[in-house]
């Protein structure tokens, strides 16, 4: 269980300019769709981008606050 | 290198597209595994599904090898591509078709 503002903070802690919107997919506050937009993704392929976001969630995944995250990444338009 | 890692390496080498997931191709046990099967069904290339549901040892080895916590795990032509989160995004950027064509040698 994690509140969405805390989840967003987890991402922004490691990707400061990230624009994050997260949606609770199941209503159980542990399975999220997370859309992250950041200029730090420029020049990085999809796998590298996802690994960056996963890196932010590692601890929360390990201690169960986040069970599953469907990640979508993008660069600022 | 443990036996389980050897087994995984040979599976990856023998199958151009391999999905490590929960359940089998005919009886997938998890929505994400179903999604991944459907993803590759669209392209019509042959692929293999390895059931890791009751095989914690294989799941652990895979997570170590890829530093990726979740299933399904997809390998194409020996390289790791995560799951449909990644493949969907790659698809919208037109990166999947050429990758599969190259893997199956009809580029």
Backbone of each chain as ProteinMPNN parsed JSONL, in Angstrom:
{"seq_chain_A": "XXXXXXXXXXXXXXXXXXXXXXXXXXXXXXXXXXXXXXXXXXXXXXXXXXXXXXXXXXXXXXXXXXXXXXXXXXXXX", "coords_chain_A": {"N_chain_A": [[0.859, -1.2, 0.0], [0.611, 2.138, -0.927], [0.482, 5.679, -0.921], [-0.521, 7.723, -3.649], [0.755, 10.336, -3.939], [3.098, 9.821, -2.479], [4.233, 7.864, -4.007], [4.794, 9.247, -6.334], [6.677, 10.974, -5.352], [8.731, 9.169, -4.832], [9.638, 8.616, -7.396], [10.416, 11.134, -8.314], [12.442, 11.658, -6.603], [14.656, 10.474, -7.643], [14.521, 11.161, -10.283], [14.539, 14.161, -10.85], [13.285, 16.122, -12.571], [11.034, 14.913, -13.355], [7.798, 14.506, -14.681], [5.128, 13.183, -13.293], [2.406, 10.989, -13.58], [0.22, 8.945, -11.816], [-1.81, 6.051, -11.585], [-4.119, 4.24, -9.725], [-4.511, 0.97, -10.286], [-6.081, -1.175, -9.418], [-7.449, -0.397, -7.237], [-6.458, -1.193, -4.873], [-4.307, 0.105, -4.042], [-1.741, -0.877, -4.65], [-1.056, -1.632, -7.098], [-0.059, -0.131, -9.865], [-0.465, 2.149, -12.639], [2.003, 3.943, -14.142], [2.949, 6.953, -15.446], [5.655, 8.504, -16.791], [7.288, 11.474, -17.55], [10.206, 12.849, -18.755], [13.107, 14.86, -19.305], [15.395, 13.578, -18.989], [15.213, 11.213, -20.235], [15.89, 11.522, -22.794], [17.485, 10.323, -25.713], [17.759, 7.844, -24.616], [17.083, 4.346, -24.805], [13.992, 2.396, -24.845], [14.149, 0.339, -22.945], [16.2, 1.237, -21.205], [15.011, 3.519, -20.165], [12.848, 2.429, -18.778], [14.207, 0.94, -16.884], [15.334, 2.963, -15.387], [13.091, 4.099, -14.144], [12.153, 1.889, -12.766], [14.234, 1.589, -11.029], [13.742, 3.61, -9.227], [11.628, 2.538, -7.902], [12.451, 0.29, -6.681], [12.968, -0.222, -3.831], [10.389, 0.107, -2.799], [9.115, -1.904, -4.111], [10.388, -4.1, -3.07], [9.698, -4.011, -0.354], [7.061, -4.366, -0.525], [5.265, -2.252, -0.692], [4.651, -1.491, -3.224], [3.124, -3.557, -5.512], [2.862, -4.158, -8.225], [3.846, -2.475, -11.216], [2.857, -0.76, -14.013], [4.641, 0.629, -16.434], [4.984, 3.64, -18.264], [6.841, 5.576, -20.462], [8.064, 8.845, -21.458], [9.344, 11.596, -23.433], [9.601, 15.126, -22.857], [7.262, 17.038, -24.75]], "CA_chain_A": [[0.0, 0.0, 0.0], [1.326, 3.419, -0.905], [-0.366, 6.751, -1.456], [0.017, 8.167, -4.946], [1.766, 11.403, -3.792], [4.381, 9.235, -2.028], [4.778, 7.128, -5.157], [5.348, 10.268, -7.239], [7.906, 11.455, -4.709], [9.77, 8.144, -5.023], [10.203, 8.769, -8.754], [11.059, 12.448, -8.424], [13.665, 11.663, -5.787], [15.787, 10.063, -8.493], [14.408, 11.838, -11.581], [13.98, 15.42, -10.32], [12.402, 16.931, -13.432], [9.993, 14.016, -13.875], [6.372, 14.816, -14.55], [4.639, 11.825, -13.035], [1.041, 10.766, -13.091], [0.054, 7.538, -11.455], [-3.209, 5.67, -11.433], [-4.255, 2.989, -8.975], [-5.213, 0.149, -11.275], [-7.043, -2.149, -8.878], [-8.14, 0.123, -6.044], [-5.833, -1.753, -3.663], [-3.124, 0.946, -3.791], [-0.425, -1.541, -4.765], [-0.84, -2.0, -8.506], [-0.205, 1.188, -10.462], [0.019, 2.534, -13.964], [2.793, 5.152, -13.863], [3.399, 7.604, -16.682], [6.745, 9.422, -16.402], [7.841, 12.283, -18.652], [11.411, 13.521, -18.248], [14.109, 15.133, -20.352], [16.517, 12.647, -18.775], [15.022, 10.022, -21.085], [16.374, 11.835, -24.155], [18.617, 9.534, -26.166], [17.803, 6.517, -23.968], [16.069, 3.477, -25.423], [12.839, 2.125, -23.967], [14.577, -0.488, -21.805], [16.949, 2.061, -20.253], [14.053, 4.405, -19.493], [12.069, 1.664, -17.8], [15.096, 0.556, -15.767], [15.481, 4.152, -14.533], [11.876, 4.237, -13.305], [12.14, 0.725, -11.857], [15.237, 1.867, -9.988], [13.104, 4.443, -8.21], [10.588, 1.783, -7.188], [13.03, -0.947, -6.144], [12.734, -0.439, -2.398], [8.946, -0.03, -2.568], [8.728, -3.238, -4.622], [10.956, -5.111, -2.156], [8.992, -4.091, 0.936], [5.654, -4.685, -0.754], [4.366, -1.104, -0.846], [4.158, -1.558, -4.602], [3.136, -4.958, -5.958], [3.156, -4.19, -9.669], [3.771, -1.146, -11.829], [2.928, -0.726, -15.477], [5.363, 1.891, -16.653], [5.0, 4.246, -19.607], [7.778, 6.711, -20.366], [8.03, 9.753, -22.597], [10.165, 12.801, -23.269], [8.732, 16.303, -22.969], [6.925, 17.299, -26.165]], "C_chain_A": [[0.889, 1.242, 0.0], [0.399, 4.487, -1.463], [0.295, 7.305, -2.714], [1.027, 9.32, -4.793], [3.128, 10.85, -3.351], [5.054, 8.503, -3.184], [5.461, 8.114, -6.111], [6.665, 10.796, -6.668], [9.064, 10.48, -4.907], [10.448, 8.321, -6.377], [10.992, 10.075, -8.83], [12.331, 12.53, -7.59], [14.87, 11.334, -6.662], [15.731, 10.719, -9.869], [13.746, 13.188, -11.306], [13.018, 16.144, -11.253], [11.221, 16.109, -13.935], [8.605, 14.577, -13.635], [5.706, 13.45, -14.446], [3.133, 11.853, -12.84], [0.819, 9.279, -12.949], [-1.426, 7.257, -11.224], [-3.241, 4.336, -10.712], [-5.128, 2.048, -9.812], [-6.309, -0.712, -10.651], [-7.802, -1.611, -7.664], [-7.528, -0.394, -4.759], [-4.572, -0.965, -3.311], [-1.825, 0.175, -3.82], [-0.136, -1.984, -6.193], [-1.123, -0.733, -9.307], [0.155, 1.213, -11.927], [0.735, 3.858, -13.731], [3.316, 5.713, -15.178], [4.437, 8.655, -16.278], [7.271, 10.148, -17.637], [9.055, 13.013, -18.093], [12.389, 13.746, -19.385], [15.305, 14.203, -20.171], [16.382, 11.382, -19.634], [15.561, 10.25, -22.496], [17.527, 10.913, -24.509], [18.709, 8.167, -25.503], [16.746, 5.624, -24.629], [15.027, 3.083, -24.372], [13.278, 1.329, -22.74], [15.292, 0.355, -20.753], [16.009, 2.972, -19.482], [13.308, 3.638, -18.407], [12.941, 1.259, -16.606], [15.285, 1.739, -14.83], [14.287, 4.252, -13.577], [11.821, 3.072, -12.307], [13.111, 0.952, -10.696], [14.636, 2.696, -8.86], [12.173, 3.607, -7.333], [11.145, 0.554, -6.477], [12.689, -1.212, -4.683], [11.25, -0.704, -2.149], [8.445, -1.378, -3.09], [9.162, -4.292, -3.598], [10.127, -5.196, -0.881], [7.479, -4.198, 0.734], [4.727, -3.494, -0.871], [3.786, -1.072, -2.246], [4.244, -3.004, -5.057], [3.495, -5.025, -7.429], [3.015, -2.786, -10.22], [3.858, -1.304, -13.333], [3.478, 0.639, -15.843], [5.232, 2.343, -18.104], [5.948, 5.451, -19.504], [7.678, 7.579, -21.611], [8.995, 10.902, -22.35], [9.238, 14.002, -23.436], [8.484, 16.645, -24.434], [7.746, 18.475, -26.708]], "O_chain_A": [[1.797, 1.374, 0.82], [-0.381, 4.222, -2.378], [1.521, 7.346, -2.82], [2.066, 9.295, -5.452], [4.174, 11.335, -3.783], [6.277, 8.519, -3.323], [6.55, 7.855, -6.623], [7.63, 11.031, -7.396], [10.208, 10.881, -5.119], [11.667, 8.195, -6.497], [12.106, 10.106, -9.353], [13.194, 13.371, -7.842], [15.966, 11.851, -6.447], [16.75, 10.83, -10.55], [12.541, 13.345, -11.502], [12.035, 16.724, -10.791], [10.491, 16.542, -14.826], [8.28, 15.054, -12.547], [5.72, 12.663, -15.393], [2.624, 12.635, -12.038], [1.17, 8.476, -13.814], [-2.178, 8.103, -10.74], [-2.49, 3.418, -11.041], [-6.316, 2.295, -10.017], [-7.344, -0.952, -11.273], [-8.685, -2.28, -7.129], [-8.01, -0.08, -3.67], [-3.85, -1.331, -2.382], [-0.889, 0.52, -3.097], [0.881, -2.62, -6.469], [-2.272, -0.306, -9.422], [0.964, 0.417, -12.403], [0.149, 4.794, -13.186], [4.029, 5.039, -15.921], [4.136, 9.577, -15.519], [7.648, 9.527, -18.631], [8.957, 13.711, -17.083], [12.491, 12.937, -20.307], [16.127, 14.052, -21.075], [17.317, 10.589, -19.743], [15.677, 9.317, -23.29], [18.446, 10.732, -23.71], [19.631, 7.404, -25.789], [15.657, 6.085, -24.97], [15.161, 3.39, -23.187], [12.834, 1.606, -21.626], [15.032, 0.216, -19.557], [16.186, 3.177, -18.281], [13.152, 4.11, -17.281], [12.477, 1.237, -15.466], [15.386, 1.558, -13.617], [14.448, 4.46, -12.375], [11.479, 3.264, -11.14], [12.854, 0.568, -9.555], [14.972, 2.511, -7.69], [11.956, 3.928, -6.165], [10.423, -0.141, -5.762], [12.187, -2.281, -4.335], [10.887, -1.608, -1.397], [7.471, -1.927, -2.575], [8.429, -5.233, -3.296], [9.871, -6.287, -0.372], [6.711, -4.132, 1.693], [3.533, -3.666, -1.119], [2.633, -0.697, -2.462], [5.312, -3.614, -4.997], [4.323, -5.838, -7.841], [2.183, -2.003, -9.762], [4.798, -1.898, -13.862], [2.853, 1.669, -15.589], [5.35, 1.549, -19.037], [5.856, 6.242, -18.565], [7.266, 7.119, -22.676], [9.409, 11.155, -21.219], [8.2, 13.897, -24.089], [9.391, 16.552, -25.261], [7.602, 18.842, -27.874]]}, "seq_chain_B": "XXXXXXXXXXXXXXXXXXXXXXXXXXXXXXXXXXXXXXXXXXXXXXXXXXXXXXXXXXXXXXXXXXXXXXXXXXXXXXXXXXXXXXXXXXXXXXXXXXXXXXXXXXX", "coords_chain_B": {"N_chain_B": [[28.786, -20.819, -12.777], [25.549, -21.823, -12.556], [23.64, -24.865, -12.926], [21.048, -24.264, -13.517], [21.244, -21.798, -14.691], [22.638, -22.43, -16.97], [20.735, -23.951, -18.238], [18.795, -22.04, -18.753], [20.199, -20.352, -20.434], [20.566, -22.014, -22.654], [17.967, -22.413, -23.457], [17.286, -19.856, -24.243], [19.016, -19.511, -26.327], [18.078, -21.37, -28.094], [15.577, -20.566, -28.844], [14.17, -18.079, -30.786], [12.278, -16.255, -30.011], [11.358, -16.024, -26.749], [9.269, -16.49, -23.989], [9.319, -16.126, -20.632], [7.081, -17.006, -18.29], [3.965, -17.089, -16.408], [2.362, -20.034, -16.286], [1.301, -21.894, -19.234], [1.651, -21.868, -22.88], [-0.774, -22.712, -23.905], [-2.272, -22.663, -21.635], [-2.184, -20.101, -20.047], [-1.498, -18.487, -16.902], [-1.662, -15.955, -15.995], [-2.538, -12.547, -16.336], [-0.687, -10.812, -17.507], [1.02, -12.561, -18.784], [-0.702, -13.634, -20.674], [-1.199, -11.322, -22.152], [1.334, -10.922, -23.259], [1.639, -13.154, -24.871], [-0.424, -12.687, -26.683], [0.569, -10.395, -27.825], [2.763, -11.314, -29.352], [1.466, -13.118, -30.967], [0.279, -11.528, -32.858], [2.303, -10.982, -34.653], [3.002, -13.321, -35.821], [5.3, -14.828, -35.834], [7.143, -17.743, -34.746], [7.052, -18.665, -31.271], [8.179, -19.41, -27.891], [6.849, -20.512, -24.759], [7.825, -20.497, -21.454], [7.003, -22.084, -18.526], [7.143, -20.632, -15.452], [5.878, -20.775, -13.101], [5.753, -22.712, -10.962], [8.401, -22.809, -10.458], [10.56, -21.737, -8.606], [13.306, -21.602, -8.407], [14.2, -21.19, -11.004], [12.964, -18.784, -11.519], [14.258, -17.109, -9.709], [16.894, -17.241, -10.658], [16.552, -16.079, -13.16], [15.743, -13.501, -12.442], [18.023, -12.603, -11.22], [19.833, -12.718, -13.372], [18.82, -10.823, -15.116], [18.327, -8.6, -13.659], [15.738, -7.772, -13.197], [12.658, -7.488, -11.757], [10.182, -8.732, -12.238], [7.815, -11.152, -13.656], [6.076, -11.447, -16.819], [9.104, -12.339, -18.608], [10.791, -11.419, -21.454], [12.761, -12.653, -24.126], [14.409, -11.802, -27.089], [15.975, -13.071, -29.845], [18.124, -13.676, -28.205], [18.494, -11.428, -26.659], [17.442, -9.422, -23.838], [14.164, -8.162, -23.283], [12.373, -7.332, -21.346], [9.005, -6.807, -20.672], [5.557, -6.527, -21.859], [5.166, -3.88, -21.285], [7.489, -2.623, -22.134], [7.695, -3.613, -24.73], [5.348, -2.713, -25.938], [5.781, 0.039, -25.985], [8.047, 0.133, -27.582], [6.918, -0.808, -29.86], [5.165, 1.232, -30.63], [7.056, 2.97, -31.411], [7.908, 1.845, -33.67], [9.871, -0.118, -33.489], [9.751, -2.838, -33.158], [8.991, -4.552, -35.306], [11.247, -4.475, -37.228], [13.135, -5.624, -35.589], [12.208, -8.231, -35.154], [12.161, -9.159, -37.742], [14.854, -9.153, -38.311], [15.723, -11.011, -36.468], [14.611, -13.351, -37.441], [15.744, -13.486, -39.809], [14.632, -12.473, -42.167], [15.025, -9.952, -42.992]], "CA_chain_B": [[27.511, -20.802, -13.519], [24.779, -22.962, -12.064], [22.967, -25.668, -13.96], [19.798, -23.6, -13.925], [21.596, -20.698, -15.615], [22.966, -23.067, -18.259], [19.46, -24.372, -18.85], [18.151, -20.822, -19.278], [20.991, -19.847, -21.58], [20.345, -22.823, -23.868], [16.589, -22.131, -23.902], [17.286, -18.551, -24.929], [19.735, -19.671, -27.591], [17.335, -22.236, -29.025], [14.295, -19.967, -29.251], [14.382, -16.676, -31.163], [11.41, -15.482, -29.102], [10.999, -16.88, -25.612], [8.561, -15.766, -22.927], [9.26, -16.777, -19.321], [5.872, -16.429, -17.687], [3.213, -17.933, -15.475], [1.445, -20.879, -17.048], [1.844, -22.36, -20.519], [1.094, -21.151, -24.037], [-2.194, -23.067, -24.068], [-3.008, -22.366, -20.38], [-1.493, -19.057, -19.266], [-2.124, -18.32, -15.587], [-1.57, -14.567, -15.486], [-2.962, -11.602, -17.364], [0.448, -10.248, -18.254], [1.523, -13.602, -19.683], [-1.664, -13.665, -21.788], [-0.942, -10.115, -22.954], [2.592, -11.091, -23.99], [1.361, -14.145, -25.919], [-1.232, -12.018, -27.714], [1.45, -9.449, -28.511], [3.561, -12.008, -30.376], [0.564, -13.761, -31.943], [0.017, -10.559, -33.93], [3.381, -10.92, -35.648], [2.998, -14.574, -36.564], [6.566, -15.572, -35.739], [7.036, -18.772, -33.697], [7.661, -18.296, -29.97], [8.06, -20.442, -26.866], [6.506, -20.005, -23.424], [8.36, -21.385, -20.398], [6.198, -21.874, -17.316], [7.987, -20.485, -14.255], [4.967, -20.601, -11.961], [6.166, -23.497, -9.79], [9.843, -23.047, -10.525], [11.155, -20.572, -7.95], [14.755, -21.567, -8.669], [14.392, -20.571, -12.329], [12.543, -17.375, -11.409], [15.338, -16.382, -9.01], [18.052, -17.145, -11.566], [16.208, -15.105, -14.205], [15.735, -12.144, -11.868], [19.433, -12.234, -11.03], [20.498, -12.524, -14.659], [18.301, -9.666, -15.86], [18.074, -7.491, -12.736], [14.353, -7.35, -13.506], [11.993, -8.214, -10.681], [8.856, -9.344, -12.454], [7.48, -11.961, -14.837], [6.871, -12.221, -17.751], [10.4, -11.839, -19.115], [10.884, -11.769, -22.876], [14.054, -12.569, -24.802], [14.305, -11.907, -28.546], [17.299, -13.234, -30.446], [19.148, -13.732, -27.162], [18.552, -10.204, -25.841], [16.314, -9.28, -22.909], [13.312, -7.021, -23.59], [11.384, -7.023, -20.295], [7.639, -7.331, -20.891], [4.792, -5.74, -22.847], [5.362, -2.444, -21.035], [8.587, -2.175, -22.996], [7.429, -3.964, -26.131], [4.313, -1.808, -26.479], [6.388, 1.358, -26.283], [8.924, -0.061, -28.738], [6.049, -1.006, -31.038], [4.68, 2.54, -31.093], [8.181, 3.68, -32.054], [8.256, 1.08, -34.868], [11.154, -0.809, -33.289], [9.592, -4.296, -32.96], [8.979, -5.235, -36.615], [12.594, -4.717, -37.756], [13.846, -6.51, -34.657], [11.77, -9.609, -35.407], [12.615, -9.518, -39.105], [16.306, -9.441, -38.232], [15.895, -12.255, -35.694], [14.213, -14.502, -38.262], [16.544, -13.501, -41.022], [13.995, -12.058, -43.442], [15.074, -8.461, -42.994]], "C_chain_B": [[26.732, -22.044, -13.1], [24.097, -23.675, -13.222], [21.735, -24.93, -14.46], [20.118, -22.466, -14.907], [21.96, -21.262, -16.978], [21.684, -23.417, -19.005], [18.78, -23.148, -19.49], [18.884, -20.352, -20.528], [20.712, -20.673, -22.831], [18.921, -22.6, -24.375], [16.558, -20.84, -24.724], [17.96, -18.683, -26.292], [18.89, -20.432, -28.608], [16.042, -21.581, -29.53], [14.483, -18.486, -29.554], [13.496, -15.757, -30.329], [11.043, -16.424, -27.956], [10.397, -16.008, -24.509], [8.618, -16.616, -21.662], [8.063, -16.168, -18.598], [5.225, -17.393, -16.722], [2.189, -18.709, -16.277], [2.079, -21.253, -18.375], [1.173, -21.586, -21.649], [-0.406, -21.436, -24.152], [-2.975, -22.75, -22.794], [-2.229, -21.338, -19.562], [-2.25, -18.772, -17.973], [-2.108, -16.872, -15.115], [-1.847, -13.639, -16.643], [-1.813, -11.077, -18.192], [1.027, -11.278, -19.209], [0.598, -13.713, -20.907], [-1.387, -12.513, -22.748], [0.293, -10.299, -23.838], [2.408, -12.083, -25.127], [0.585, -13.486, -27.056], [-0.37, -11.055, -28.531], [2.187, -10.157, -29.649], [2.669, -12.746, -31.38], [0.302, -12.834, -33.136], [1.057, -10.658, -35.033], [3.529, -12.235, -36.414], [4.314, -15.32, -36.573], [6.431, -16.616, -34.634], [7.661, -18.272, -32.402], [7.381, -19.4, -28.962], [7.662, -19.787, -25.546], [7.04, -21.0, -22.406], [7.611, -21.057, -19.112], [7.089, -21.798, -16.09], [7.152, -20.463, -12.991], [5.44, -21.385, -10.75], [7.683, -23.657, -9.73], [10.579, -21.842, -9.955], [12.635, -20.438, -8.286], [15.021, -20.856, -9.993], [14.026, -19.085, -12.257], [13.642, -16.549, -10.773], [16.521, -16.161, -9.944], [17.781, -16.075, -12.624], [16.261, -13.685, -13.659], [17.159, -11.66, -11.647], [20.076, -11.858, -12.366], [20.076, -11.224, -15.328], [18.166, -8.422, -14.984], [16.699, -6.877, -13.012], [13.448, -8.158, -12.591], [10.792, -9.068, -11.085], [8.85, -10.349, -13.608], [6.306, -11.277, -15.491], [8.196, -11.539, -18.087], [10.538, -12.339, -20.541], [12.32, -11.632, -23.37], [13.791, -12.713, -26.304], [15.732, -11.992, -29.093], [18.408, -13.136, -29.408], [19.211, -12.494, -26.287], [17.278, -10.049, -25.014], [15.495, -8.026, -23.217], [12.215, -6.804, -22.558], [10.036, -7.649, -20.607], [6.868, -6.394, -21.823], [4.849, -4.242, -22.535], [6.38, -1.889, -22.012], [8.214, -2.418, -24.462], [6.357, -3.067, -26.735], [4.923, -0.477, -26.875], [7.289, 1.246, -27.503], [8.093, -0.171, -30.005], [5.575, 0.35, -31.558], [5.815, 3.323, -31.758], [8.676, 2.904, -33.267], [9.523, 0.261, -34.733], [11.004, -2.333, -33.27], [9.707, -5.046, -34.302], [10.399, -5.493, -37.15], [13.392, -5.685, -36.9], [13.495, -7.975, -34.945], [12.232, -10.066, -36.79], [14.088, -9.918, -39.064], [16.508, -10.788, -37.544], [15.607, -13.467, -36.575], [14.825, -14.45, -39.652], [15.798, -13.156, -42.29], [13.94, -10.542, -43.491], [15.188, -7.97, -44.44]], "O_chain_B": [[27.198, -23.171, -13.268], [23.996, -23.156, -14.333], [21.411, -24.957, -15.648], [19.354, -22.209, -15.838], [21.645, -20.672, -18.012], [21.56, -23.214, -20.213], [18.266, -23.215, -20.606], [18.272, -20.005, -21.539], [20.628, -20.132, -23.933], [18.688, -22.596, -25.583], [15.892, -20.753, -25.756], [17.546, -18.065, -27.273], [18.966, -20.184, -29.811], [15.483, -22.011, -30.539], [14.904, -17.722, -28.686], [13.885, -14.643, -29.98], [10.482, -17.496, -28.182], [10.928, -14.957, -24.15], [8.036, -17.7, -21.615], [8.033, -14.968, -18.328], [5.83, -18.368, -16.277], [1.273, -18.138, -16.869], [3.252, -20.967, -18.615], [0.271, -20.777, -21.432], [-1.202, -20.546, -24.451], [-4.193, -22.583, -22.842], [-1.681, -21.663, -18.509], [-3.48, -18.807, -17.941], [-2.489, -16.58, -13.982], [-1.451, -13.897, -17.78], [-1.924, -10.911, -19.407], [1.472, -10.937, -20.304], [1.067, -13.866, -22.035], [-1.343, -12.685, -23.966], [0.309, -9.893, -25.0], [2.946, -11.891, -26.217], [0.886, -13.692, -28.231], [-0.541, -10.912, -29.742], [2.229, -9.658, -30.774], [3.078, -12.973, -32.518], [0.127, -13.288, -34.267], [0.748, -10.449, -36.206], [4.099, -12.272, -37.505], [4.44, -16.341, -37.248], [5.683, -16.404, -33.679], [8.66, -17.554, -32.417], [6.476, -20.216, -29.143], [8.073, -18.666, -25.244], [6.75, -22.194, -22.479], [7.587, -19.911, -18.665], [7.724, -22.786, -15.722], [7.668, -20.162, -11.915], [5.531, -20.843, -9.648], [8.192, -24.536, -9.035], [11.143, -21.033, -10.691], [13.159, -19.334, -8.432], [15.932, -20.035, -10.103], [14.693, -18.24, -12.855], [13.937, -15.439, -11.217], [17.079, -15.067, -10.021], [18.655, -15.27, -12.947], [16.759, -12.775, -14.321], [17.475, -10.487, -11.849], [20.758, -10.84, -12.487], [20.87, -10.592, -16.024], [17.922, -7.325, -15.486], [16.526, -5.659, -13.054], [13.464, -9.388, -12.64], [10.422, -10.005, -10.378], [9.769, -10.382, -14.425], [5.571, -10.57, -14.801], [8.377, -10.34, -17.878], [10.417, -13.535, -20.805], [13.005, -10.65, -23.084], [13.063, -13.605, -26.741], [16.57, -11.125, -28.846], [19.482, -12.597, -29.674], [19.908, -12.496, -25.273], [16.195, -10.473, -25.417], [16.06, -6.946, -23.394], [11.215, -6.154, -22.861], [9.928, -8.862, -20.784], [7.469, -5.56, -22.5], [4.609, -3.419, -23.419], [6.177, -0.844, -22.63], [8.392, -1.549, -25.315], [6.44, -2.7, -27.907], [4.635, 0.069, -27.94], [7.308, 2.134, -28.356], [8.488, 0.295, -31.073], [5.578, 0.597, -32.764], [5.572, 4.222, -32.563], [9.715, 3.232, -33.839], [10.186, -0.032, -35.728], [12.0, -3.052, -33.354], [10.425, -6.04, -34.411], [10.718, -6.632, -37.493], [14.209, -6.459, -37.4], [14.369, -8.841, -34.975], [12.64, -11.213, -36.977], [14.506, -10.888, -39.696], [17.335, -11.599, -37.96], [16.282, -14.491, -36.467], [14.49, -15.234, -40.54], [16.252, -13.494, -43.382], [12.973, -9.938, -43.954], [15.243, -6.764, -44.679]]}, "name": "protein", "num_of_chains": 2, "seq": "XXXXXXXXXXXXXXXXXXXXXXXXXXXXXXXXXXXXXXXXXXXXXXXXXXXXXXXXXXXXXXXXXXXXXXXXXXXXXXXXXXXXXXXXXXXXXXXXXXXXXXXXXXXXXXXXXXXXXXXXXXXXXXXXXXXXXXXXXXXXXXXXXXXXXXXXXXXXXXXXXXXXXXXXXXXXXXXXXXXXXXXX"}
